[in-house]
Amino acid sequence: MAYREFTIEGRNAVTEAFRSGRTVDKLYVLDGCQDGPVLTIKREAAKQGTLIKYVTRERLDQLSGTGKHQGVVAVAAAYEYASVEEILKAAQERQEPPFVILLDNIEDPHNLGAIIRTANLAGAHGVIIPKNRAVGLTATVAKTSAGALNYTPVAKVTNLAKTIEELKKEGLWFVCADMGGTTMYDLNLKGPIGLVIGSEGEGVGRLVKEKCDMTAAVPMKGNIDSLNASVAAGVLAYEIVRQRGLA
């Protein structure tokens, strides 16, 4: 399957993309541009909750494939996002306790793609990512997922901490990957669960971590002190798989 970035440029094309209901991950706008058509595009972006980045003309020229961006470039999702409700419904249809992977501060598309692939193989019912400070479903993510994106729903939410609160009402417990946490083998990871993974550099944000019920550490015997985010997700996901198999 061939993958390509969905970059939309030019004022009319970007406006129509928003009005047609197309999912747009990011909108790049020429810094300082405040004329009518651009303000209209920014209003449409705000309605959809699209992340807006103000950049230089040089940056827009780099993003543009035609050189006729007119001060605006939109990056649309390569795949459509699911809803959190659809993820829970997938668990219900499989008659399994929900298993969801939530990602905080993951900005590397290769990490996101690899985690979606792991989520699929580990039997997770879906992946949840935040709108801000995170990569969306780009073509690179789709390619790295090795086809898993066709089968594993990914939801995008405005507030990860609030989403955790809402999922707790549905009976889920949450475990956060943290080097300072309890060794994963000493935790009960059975039942309805959400696994929260952060980036290598920043980890899981404080507000999100505070919403979690447990913190889990992967035992490490080497000379460095952290795992790649996608590897950590894989190790913890398969400990959850192991424990669910013992239930």
SEBA-497118 format. One record per residue: x, y, z of N, C-alpha, C, O in turn; residue in one letter. Coordinates in steps of 0.05 Angstrom, whole numbers, plus 5000, padded with zeros to 4 digits. Atoms other than C-alpha are relative to their C-alpha. Layout:
residues N
   nX   nY   nZ  caX  caY  caZ   cX   cY   cZ   oX   oY   oZ residuo
    X    Y    Z    X    Y    Z    X    Y    Z    X    Y    Z       a
...
//
This chain:
residues 247
   nX   nY   nZ  caX  caY  caZ   cX   cY   cZ   oX   oY   oZ residuo
 5017 4976 5000 5000 5000 5000 5018 5025 5000 5037 5026 5015       m
 4985 4975 5001 5027 5069 4983 4988 5020 5019 4964 5023 5021       a
 5009 4980 4982 5024 5124 5034 5010 5027 4991 5032 5029 4980       y
 4990 4974 5007 5029 5198 5022 4989 5021 5021 4968 5017 5032       r
 5009 4979 4982 5024 5261 5064 4977 5015 4987 4977 5020 4963       e
 5022 4984 5010 4959 5299 5057 5005 5029 5008 4994 5038 5028       f
 4995 4972 4995 4985 5370 5054 4982 5016 4981 4982 5012 4957       t
 5019 4984 5015 4933 5421 5032 5010 5029 5002 5015 5039 5024       i
 4990 4973 4999 4955 5491 5013 4984 5019 4982 4970 5011 4964       e
 5016 4980 5013 4924 5555 4989 4975 5006 5015 4963 4987 5027       g
 5022 4992 4982 4868 5593 5022 4974 4986 4993 4960 4977 5011       r
 5025 5012 5008 4809 5566 4982 5000 4970 5007 4981 4959 5017       n
 4998 5029 4995 4833 5493 4987 4999 4994 5029 4985 4974 5037       a
 4999 5005 4971 4846 5497 5062 4972 5006 5012 4962 4991 5028       v
 5027 4994 4991 4778 5531 5074 4981 4978 4994 4965 4969 5011       t
 5018 5022 5009 4742 5477 5035 5006 4974 5016 4987 4959 5022       e
 4993 5024 4985 4780 5422 5072 4986 5001 5027 4975 4981 5036       a
 5013 4998 4974 4754 5448 5139 4969 4998 4997 4957 4983 5012       f
 5029 4999 5003 4683 5460 5114 4989 4973 4991 4965 4967 4996       r
 5009 5027 5009 4679 5390 5083 5001 4980 5023 4991 4957 5020       s
 4998 5018 4977 4693 5360 5152 5025 4983 5000 5028 4965 5017       g
 4975 5015 5001 4762 5334 5134 5015 5004 5026 5016 5026 5037       r
 4985 4998 4975 4804 5319 5196 5027 5012 4994 5043 5001 4979       t
 4975 4986 5004 4862 5368 5198 5016 5000 5026 5006 5010 5046       v
 4984 5002 4976 4918 5355 5247 5013 5027 5008 5012 5035 5031       d
 4986 4975 4994 4956 5420 5241 4995 5021 4978 4992 5014 4955       k
 5002 4978 5019 4948 5488 5208 5024 5018 5004 5028 5028 5026       l
 4977 4982 5000 5010 5528 5191 4992 5026 4988 4982 5027 4965       y
 5009 4973 5009 4997 5603 5184 5024 5019 5000 5040 5018 5019       v
 4979 4980 5001 5045 5658 5163 4998 5019 5023 4977 5032 5027       l
 5000 4983 4976 5063 5695 5226 4994 5029 4993 5007 5041 4976       d
 5007 4972 5005 5031 5764 5228 4978 5004 4979 4969 5027 4976       g
 5020 4997 5021 4981 5750 5172 4972 5001 5013 4964 4982 5027       c
 5026 4996 4986 4913 5777 5195 4978 5009 4981 4958 5021 4990       q
 5021 4991 5018 4872 5789 5132 4975 4982 5002 4976 4961 5015       d
 5026 5013 4998 4799 5767 5124 5000 4970 4995 4991 4954 5012       g
 5000 5029 5007 4808 5699 5089 5015 4983 5020 5007 4961 5027       p
 4984 5015 4981 4862 5677 5138 4985 4999 5027 4986 4978 5040       v
 5015 5001 4975 4819 5697 5198 4977 4980 4998 4970 4967 5018       l
 5022 5019 5004 4762 5656 5169 5011 4972 5003 4998 4955 5016       t
 4988 5026 4997 4808 5596 5163 5007 4993 5029 5003 4971 5038       i
 4993 5004 4971 4832 5605 5235 4974 4994 5016 4975 4978 5035       k
 5025 5006 4986 4759 5606 5258 4991 4971 4995 4982 4958 5013       r
 5008 5028 5007 4745 5541 5221 5018 4980 5015 5009 4959 5024       e
 4981 5017 4986 4808 5511 5252 4992 4998 5030 4994 4976 5042       a
 5008 5000 4971 4785 5532 5322 4975 4983 5005 4974 4969 5025       a
 5024 5016 4997 4717 5499 5311 5007 4970 5002 4995 4955 5017       k
 4992 5029 5001 4752 5432 5296 5020 4993 5022 5025 4970 5027       q
 4980 5005 4980 4803 5441 5351 5028 4994 4989 5044 4981 5001       g
 4974 5004 5013 4861 5440 5302 5022 5016 5012 5018 5040 5019       t
 4976 4985 4990 4930 5459 5328 5009 5020 4979 5014 5012 4956       l
 4991 4979 5018 4951 5525 5296 5029 5008 5007 5035 5014 5030       i
 4973 4992 4996 5025 5541 5287 5007 5024 4982 5001 5023 4958       k
 4992 4976 5015 5051 5609 5266 5029 4998 4993 5046 4995 5010       y
 4973 5006 5010 5113 5603 5223 5009 5021 4980 4993 5038 4972       v
 4988 4981 5020 5159 5642 5177 4992 4992 4972 4983 4970 4967       t
 5005 5006 5028 5150 5646 5102 5019 4978 4990 5011 4961 4974       r
 4981 5021 5008 5212 5603 5094 4990 4972 5008 4993 4953 4993       e
 5010 5025 4991 5180 5548 5135 4976 4991 4983 4974 4968 4976       r
 5023 5007 5017 5116 5551 5094 5010 4992 4972 4999 4973 4960       l
 4989 5008 5026 5158 5548 5030 5010 4971 5001 5008 4956 4981       d
 4990 5027 4997 5190 5484 5057 4977 4980 5000 4979 4958 4988       q
 5023 5018 4998 5122 5453 5072 4984 4998 4974 4971 4978 4968       l
 5016 4998 5024 5092 5474 5005 5011 4983 4977 5036 4982 4973       s
 4991 5016 5024 5094 5428 4945 4997 5016 4974 5010 5009 4955       g
 5006 4985 5025 5069 5480 4895 5013 5028 5001 5016 5041 4980       t
 4990 4972 4998 5099 5545 4922 4978 5021 5000 4984 5044 5000       g
 5023 4982 5001 5029 5575 4921 4982 4997 5025 4958 4993 5024       k
 5014 5005 4975 5010 5568 4995 4983 5023 5009 4965 5019 5025       h
 5015 4976 4993 4983 5640 5002 4999 5004 5031 4980 5015 5041       q
 4999 4995 4971 5005 5640 5075 4987 4979 5018 4988 4981 5042       g
 5012 5021 4984 4969 5576 5097 5006 4972 4988 5004 4968 4964       v
 4996 5028 5007 4986 5502 5096 4987 4983 5021 4993 4986 5045       v
 5013 5019 4981 4943 5448 5128 5011 4972 4996 5016 4964 4973       a
 4991 5028 5001 4966 5378 5145 4977 4983 5009 4970 4983 5033       v
 5023 5017 4994 4908 5329 5142 5009 4972 5009 5030 4963 5001       a
 4994 5027 4991 4906 5261 5176 5000 4981 4977 4983 4983 4958       a
 4999 5020 5021 4926 5203 5132 4977 4980 5004 4968 4967 4985       a
 5022 5018 4994 4872 5162 5167 4980 5015 5018 4988 5035 5031       y
 5020 4987 4983 4807 5182 5202 5003 4990 5029 5011 4967 5034       e
 4999 5007 4971 4806 5183 5278 4974 4987 5008 4952 4993 4997       y
 5023 5013 4988 4759 5140 5318 4992 5018 5025 5006 5037 5031       a
 5007 4987 4975 4722 5163 5381 5007 4981 5023 5011 4957 5019       s
 4995 5017 4977 4736 5138 5451 4977 4980 5004 4982 4957 5011       v
 5023 5018 4998 4666 5108 5450 5003 4976 4982 4996 4954 4989       e
 4996 5022 5019 4684 5067 5389 5021 4980 5010 5019 4956 5005       e
 4980 5018 4989 4745 5039 5425 4987 4982 5022 4992 4958 5022       i
 5014 5016 4979 4702 5017 5485 4981 4980 4987 4977 4958 4997       l
 5019 5018 5014 4651 4988 5436 5015 4975 4989 5005 4953 4988       k
 4984 5022 5011 4707 4946 5404 5006 4979 5022 5005 4955 5016       a
 4996 5018 4978 4722 4916 5473 4975 4984 5006 4975 4960 5011       a
 5026 5013 4994 4648 4902 5484 4994 4979 4980 4985 4957 4987       q
 5006 5019 5021 4641 4868 5417 5017 4975 5002 5008 4953 4994       e
 4982 5023 4996 4700 4823 5433 4996 4986 5027 5009 4966 5033       r
 5006 5011 4973 4671 4809 5502 5025 4998 5017 5030 4977 5030       q
 4976 4999 4984 4736 4830 5535 5000 5025 5017 4988 5045 5009       e
 4997 4975 4985 4753 4879 5590 5017 5020 4984 5037 5012 4972       p
 4986 4981 5017 4777 4943 5557 5030 5002 5006 5038 5001 5030       p
 4971 4996 4998 4852 4950 5544 5007 5022 4981 5005 5019 4956       f
 4995 4976 5017 4872 5019 5519 5028 5011 5006 5037 5010 5029       v
 4974 4988 4997 4940 5051 5508 4997 5030 4995 4988 5039 4974       i
 5001 4970 5002 4944 5127 5521 5028 5011 4998 5046 5003 5013       l
 4973 4990 5005 5003 5167 5496 5001 5030 5006 4984 5046 4997       l
 4996 4972 4992 5028 5233 5525 5027 5009 4990 5048 4997 4996       d
 4975 4987 5009 5081 5277 5492 5015 4983 4979 5040 4986 4976       n
 4987 5015 5021 5096 5227 5435 5000 5016 4975 4979 5019 4962       i
 4999 4983 5024 5120 5271 5378 5014 4987 4977 5014 4997 4954       e
 4986 5015 5021 5161 5220 5338 4980 4982 4985 4969 4963 4997       d
 5019 5017 5014 5118 5189 5283 5008 4971 4999 4990 4953 4998       p
 4991 5028 5000 5161 5126 5282 4992 4986 5027 4984 4963 5027       h
 5009 5012 4974 5147 5115 5357 4970 4995 5000 4961 4974 5009       n
 5029 5004 5000 5072 5126 5347 4992 4976 4983 4976 4960 4991       l
 5006 5022 5018 5070 5078 5288 5007 4973 5012 4992 4954 5010       g
 4991 5025 4987 5109 5025 5326 4981 4993 5023 4975 4969 5027       a
 5018 5006 4977 5063 5032 5387 4973 4990 4990 4961 4972 5002       i
 5025 5009 5011 5001 5025 5344 5002 4970 4991 4984 4954 4994       i
 4995 5028 5008 5031 4961 5315 5000 4981 5024 4988 4960 5023       r
 4999 5016 4975 5046 4934 5385 4972 4998 5012 4964 4976 5020       t
 5027 5000 4989 4976 4954 5408 4983 4979 4986 4968 4964 4999       a
 5015 5020 5016 4946 4912 5352 5007 4972 5007 4990 4955 5012       n
 4990 5027 4994 4989 4851 5366 4995 4992 5028 4991 4968 5034       l
 5005 5007 4972 4978 4855 5441 4970 4999 5006 4962 4993 5029       a
 5029 5002 4996 4902 4857 5431 4988 5024 5013 4965 5022 5023       g
 5012 4976 4989 4892 4928 5456 4977 5009 4982 4977 5004 4958       a
 5025 4992 5015 4824 4956 5435 5003 5027 4986 4987 5034 4969       h
 4996 4974 5013 4852 5024 5415 5022 5016 5013 5032 5009 5035       g
 4979 4982 4990 4902 5080 5425 4987 5028 5002 4972 5036 4984       v
 5010 4973 4996 4886 5150 5451 5024 5019 5001 5043 5015 5016       i
 4979 4979 5001 4930 5211 5435 4988 5027 5005 4964 5031 4999       i
 5010 4973 4996 4924 5284 5454 5003 5017 4975 5019 5011 4957       p
 4998 4983 5023 4913 5340 5404 5025 5017 4999 5037 5021 4978       k
 4976 4982 4999 4971 5383 5428 5025 4985 5007 5024 4964 5021       n
 4973 5011 4994 5045 5367 5432 5001 4970 4995 5012 4955 5011       r
 4999 5029 5007 5036 5301 5397 4998 4998 4969 4985 5015 4956       a
 5002 5005 5028 5043 5273 5327 4973 4988 4994 4962 4974 5011       v
 5026 5012 5009 4979 5256 5289 5004 4977 4982 5026 4966 4980       g
 4999 5024 5018 4963 5201 5239 5011 5008 4973 4996 5009 4953       l
 4986 4993 5025 5013 5221 5186 5005 4975 4983 5001 4953 4993       t
 4993 5023 5017 5035 5177 5128 5023 4984 5011 5023 4960 5008       a
 4977 5015 4988 5099 5160 5165 4990 4982 5023 4999 4959 5025       t
 5012 5017 4979 5058 5135 5224 4986 4976 4988 4989 4953 4997       v
 5015 5022 5014 5014 5094 5177 5020 4979 4990 5015 4955 4993       a
 4980 5019 5011 5075 5063 5144 5014 4984 5022 5018 4960 5020       k
 4986 5013 4979 5111 5048 5209 4982 4980 5015 4992 4960 5026       t
 5019 5019 4987 5048 5014 5237 4998 4974 4985 4986 4955 4996       s
 5000 5025 5016 5056 4961 5182 4972 4990 4996 4968 4965 4997       a
 5027 5009 5006 4982 4960 5168 4982 4999 5024 4957 4997 5021       g
 5016 5002 4975 4959 4959 5241 4979 5023 5002 4959 5020 5015       a
 5019 4978 4999 4926 5027 5231 4974 4994 4987 4954 5008 4991       l
 5025 5008 5013 4874 4993 5188 4982 4985 5020 4958 4982 5015       n
 5015 5017 4982 4852 4951 5248 4997 5011 5028 4979 5004 5043       y
 5000 4990 4972 4868 4989 5312 4991 5029 5000 5005 5046 4989       t
 5010 4973 5000 4826 5051 5325 5018 5019 5016 5028 5011 5037       p
 4985 4979 4986 4862 5115 5346 4982 5024 5004 4971 5035 4985       v
 5016 4977 4994 4824 5170 5381 5018 5024 5008 5039 5020 5020       a
 4985 4975 4993 4848 5242 5389 4983 5017 5018 4960 5023 5011       k
 5016 4986 4980 4825 5280 5451 5013 5027 5007 5037 5030 5004       v
 4990 4973 4992 4832 5352 5475 5015 4999 5026 5036 5012 5029       t
 4989 5000 4973 4849 5335 5547 5003 4971 5009 4983 4958 5015       n
 4995 5027 4993 4882 5269 5565 4992 4994 5029 4981 4973 5035       l
 5007 5004 4972 4873 5278 5640 4970 4997 5004 4961 4980 5019       a
 5029 5001 4998 4799 5291 5632 4989 4973 4988 4970 4962 4999       k
 5008 5025 5012 4792 5230 5586 5005 4977 5019 4988 4959 5021       t
 4995 5020 4980 4824 5187 5640 4978 5000 5021 4969 4978 5029       i
 5022 4997 4980 4773 5213 5690 4974 4987 4990 4960 4973 5004       e
 5025 5011 5011 4716 5195 5643 5002 4970 4997 4982 4956 5001       e
 4997 5029 5004 4744 5125 5629 5000 4986 5027 4992 4962 5029       l
 5002 5012 4973 4750 5113 5704 4971 4994 5007 4965 4974 5021       k
 5029 5004 4995 4675 5120 5707 4990 4975 4985 4969 4964 4993       k
 5007 5024 5015 4672 5063 5656 5014 4975 5012 5011 4953 5002       e
 4989 5023 4986 4711 5019 5705 5030 4995 4994 5040 4975 5004       g
 4972 5005 5006 4782 5026 5678 5019 5009 5022 5013 5029 5036       l
 4977 4992 4983 4845 5029 5721 5022 5009 4982 5024 5001 4959       w
 4979 4989 5017 4905 5067 5697 5028 4995 5012 5033 5001 5035       f
 4972 5004 4992 4979 5049 5700 5018 5017 4983 5015 5016 4958       v
 4982 4981 5014 5032 5099 5681 5028 4989 5000 5039 4981 5021       c
 4972 5009 5002 5101 5079 5656 5018 5022 5013 5017 5045 5005       a
 4983 4980 4986 5152 5112 5702 5024 4985 5012 5021 4965 5026       d
 4976 5014 4991 5224 5093 5718 5001 4998 5031 5013 4980 5042       m
 5000 5001 4970 5211 5109 5792 4977 4985 5011 4973 4986 5035       g
 5024 5015 4990 5149 5065 5796 5007 4973 5011 5030 4965 5015       g
 4998 5027 4990 5136 4996 5823 5007 4981 4977 4997 4984 4955       t
 4994 5020 5020 5167 4938 5785 4975 4988 4989 4957 4979 5004       t
 5025 5008 5013 5114 4916 5735 4991 4973 5009 4967 4967 5009       m
 5008 5027 4992 5116 4844 5759 4986 5000 5027 4972 4980 5034       y
 5013 4998 4973 5092 4867 5828 4973 5014 5000 4961 5018 5021       d
 5025 4986 5002 5030 4901 5802 4978 4981 4989 4984 4963 4974       l
 5022 5015 5011 4961 4872 5788 4990 5016 4975 4978 5037 4978       n
 5007 4986 5024 4949 4892 5715 4977 4986 4985 4975 4989 4960       l
 5023 5014 5012 4887 4849 5702 4976 5019 4998 4976 5040 5010       k
 5025 4986 5002 4818 4873 5684 5001 5024 4981 5020 5026 4966       g
 5002 4977 5018 4797 4938 5649 5023 5019 5006 5025 5029 5028       p
 4975 4985 4994 4862 4977 5641 5008 5020 4978 5004 5015 4955       i
 4988 4981 5019 4893 5038 5609 5030 5002 5006 5037 5007 5029       g
 4971 4997 4997 4968 5039 5598 5009 5027 4989 5003 5033 4966       l
 4992 4973 5008 4997 5109 5596 5030 5001 4996 5046 4995 5013       v
 4971 4999 5008 5064 5120 5560 5007 5029 4992 4991 5042 4979       i
 4991 4973 5007 5103 5185 5555 5025 4998 4982 5034 4976 4975       g
 4977 4999 5017 5162 5207 5513 5025 4994 5016 5025 4995 5041       s
 4975 5006 4986 5234 5188 5529 5010 5025 5016 5019 5022 5038       e
 4989 4976 4987 5253 5260 5545 4983 5010 5023 4994 5015 5045       g
 5018 4987 4981 5193 5287 5582 4984 4981 5017 4975 4988 5039       e
 5017 5018 4986 5157 5225 5604 4971 5008 4999 4963 5024 4983       g
 5028 4993 4998 5084 5229 5623 4997 5026 5016 5011 5030 5036       v
 5004 4974 4987 5061 5300 5642 4989 4996 5029 4975 4977 5035       g
 5008 5002 4972 5048 5314 5716 4970 4997 5004 4961 4979 5020       r
 5029 5001 4996 4973 5325 5710 4989 4973 4992 4970 4963 5005       l
 5010 5026 5009 4963 5261 5671 5009 4978 5020 4994 4960 5026       v
 4989 5020 4981 5008 5221 5719 4984 5000 5026 4979 4978 5037       k
 5015 4998 4975 4968 5246 5779 4973 4986 4998 4962 4977 5018       e
 5026 5014 5004 4905 5215 5748 5002 4970 5000 4983 4956 5002       k
 4996 5029 5002 4936 5146 5744 4999 4987 5028 5005 5000 5048       c
 5003 5015 4975 4924 5093 5797 5026 4987 5009 5031 4982 5033       d
 4975 5014 4995 4993 5060 5792 5022 5011 4982 5016 5021 4960       m
 4978 4995 5018 5062 5073 5764 5016 4974 4998 5021 4961 5018       t
 4986 5025 5005 5100 5015 5733 5027 5005 4988 5030 5021 4970       a
 4972 4998 5011 5175 5009 5721 5007 4973 4987 5001 4952 4997       a
 4990 5024 5014 5207 4961 5672 5028 4994 5013 5045 5012 5014       v
 4973 5007 4988 5266 4924 5706 5022 5004 4979 5019 4994 4957       p
 4978 4995 5019 5331 4946 5674 5027 4992 5013 5032 4999 5036       m
 4974 5011 4989 5400 4913 5683 5024 5013 4986 5047 5007 4993       k
 4977 4989 5015 5442 4954 5634 5011 5026 5012 5008 5032 5035       g
 4985 4976 4991 5483 5018 5638 4985 5026 4993 4994 5047 5002       n
 5016 4976 5006 5431 5067 5610 4974 4999 5015 4966 4977 5024       i
 5022 4999 4981 5370 5090 5648 4972 5003 4987 4953 5008 5002       d
 5027 4998 5012 5313 5091 5597 4997 4984 4975 5017 4978 4961       s
 5006 5015 5024 5279 5053 5542 4987 5019 4980 4975 5039 4987       l
 5015 4987 5021 5254 5079 5475 4970 4997 5007 4962 4976 5017       n
 5028 5000 4992 5180 5097 5485 4985 4976 4988 4968 4965 5002       a
 5015 5022 5012 5155 5045 5436 5008 4973 5011 4992 4954 5013       s
 4991 5025 4987 5198 4990 5468 4988 4998 5028 4978 4976 5035       v
 5012 5000 4973 5173 5009 5538 4970 4993 4998 4960 4977 5014       a
 5028 5007 5005 5102 5006 5511 4996 4971 4995 4978 4958 5005       a
 5001 5029 5007 5115 4937 5482 5004 4982 5024 4989 4963 5028       g
 4994 5016 4976 5145 4909 5546 4977 5000 5020 4968 4979 5029       v
 5022 4998 4981 5089 4935 5590 4974 4988 4989 4959 4976 5004       l
 5025 5011 5012 5034 4916 5541 5000 4970 5002 4980 4958 5007       a
 4999 5030 4999 5059 4844 5540 4999 4989 5029 4993 4966 5033       y
 5005 5009 4973 5061 4841 5616 4970 5000 5006 4960 4983 5021       e
 5029 4999 4998 4988 4862 5613 4988 4975 4987 4970 4962 4997       i
 5009 5024 5015 4976 4807 5561 5004 4975 5017 4987 4958 5019       v
 4993 5024 4984 5011 4756 5606 4980 4997 5023 4970 4976 5029       r
 5017 5001 4977 4970 4775 5667 4970 4995 4992 4956 4981 5007       q
 5028 5004 5008 4904 4777 5629 4996 4970 4993 4974 4960 4996       r
 5002 5029 5007 4919 4706 5605 4998 4983 5025 4988 4960 5023       g
 5001 5015 4975 4924 4684 5678 4973 5004 5014 4967 4991 5034       l
 5024 4992 4986 4857 4715 5696 4980 4976 5001 4958 4979 5012       a
//
